Structure formats: C-alpha cells, structure tokens
Amino acid sequence: MQMIPSRPRYVSVTWMATLHGWYTLNTDGAPKENPVTTLGGIIRDSSGSFVVGFSNYYGHGSNLQAEMKASLDGISLYTTMGLYNVAVELDSHILVNIITNSASCPWLIDNLMQLFWSKSQALNFTCGHIFCEANHLADYLANEDYLNKSNSLYNHFSLLVLLRACCS
C-alpha cells in the first residue's frame, strides 16, 4: 500500500483581542547567561490598544522562575492599576498548566505561585497559551533590561519607540 503524504497544516499565529471590558496580559521570561533571568510584559485593552509595558531584571533563576515572576509582576500591576478582568496569555505550556491546575506546581516556584494566587483572588481571570511568534513584544521587553540590569515601566510614548526598534 502506498502512503500519500498529507498536506502541511498551517496555523494563523496572531494576537487576538479579548472581550469588551477585559484586558490581556502577555508576559515572557528570558533566561540569559544561565542562571540570570529577565522578564517583560504588556497589558492591552480589548481593542488591542497598549495600556502599559514593563521589563524587569531579576538576576539568578530558572526559565520557569522567570516566566512565573513575569506573570506575578503583571498581575501585581493589574491590581495596582485597578483592573479586574484579565486574560493572561503565556508562551509557556508548563506554566499555563500549573496556573490552571492541570499540572502540579514544582517546589522551585511554589512560593511565587502562592503569591500569584493571593494577588489574583480579587480578579476575574483566564489563563491560556499563546505561541511565542505572537508574543514577540513581551519577548522584546523581557530582553530590554538585561544590559542595564534595571526595571522599567513603559508609557505610550516610550512603547512607540520600542515598537519601532522591535519591528525594524
């Protein structure tokens, strides 16, 4: 019997807007010279418009710790800004499974996960996976503060500068 090769399947990889009144949090952790980690994230409204972006340098840690810290920093920023409807999108399947209780939490991030749950109790939130190709701005922000080893919060104007640098 002769096997006929199947056609390749293509998946559209784009950022998708959320429901009206909801905000999307995209985060990414970036392990650098192991075990140095940086992280970044962006918050957008339901129309996809930029609200705020952040990048932080954390020093030593694993990839999973960086991803978890990015999510925790994003949720902390939400509560500080008084936003309560959040769709968290992560490019780490492992962390999505941990947050949605589909996988057990490793001891390495257990304390961070407890803080995440504590801060997110007052929020309406969902958590899902996003392909890394659609998460490029969070990835860019995660790498932004590696060289100067600092933490940054980006407003509308500075994000435009970042977008130009990121997309050029």
Secondary structure as GFF3:
##gff-version 3
##sequence-region A 1 168
A	DSSP	beta_strand	23	31	.	.	.	ID=ss1
A	DSSP	beta_strand	36	44	.	.	.	ID=ss2
A	DSSP	beta_strand	50	60	.	.	.	ID=ss3
A	DSSP	alpha_helix	63	81	.	.	.	ID=ss4
A	DSSP	beta_strand	85	90	.	.	.	ID=ss5
A	DSSP	alpha_helix	93	99	.	.	.	ID=ss6
A	DSSP	three_ten_helix	107	109	.	.	.	ID=ss7
A	DSSP	alpha_helix	110	120	.	.	.	ID=ss8
A	DSSP	beta_strand	124	129	.	.	.	ID=ss9
A	DSSP	three_ten_helix	132	134	.	.	.	ID=ss10
A	DSSP	alpha_helix	136	144	.	.	.	ID=ss11
A	DSSP	beta_strand	152	154	.	.	.	ID=ss12
A	DSSP	alpha_helix	156	167	.	.	.	ID=ss13
###
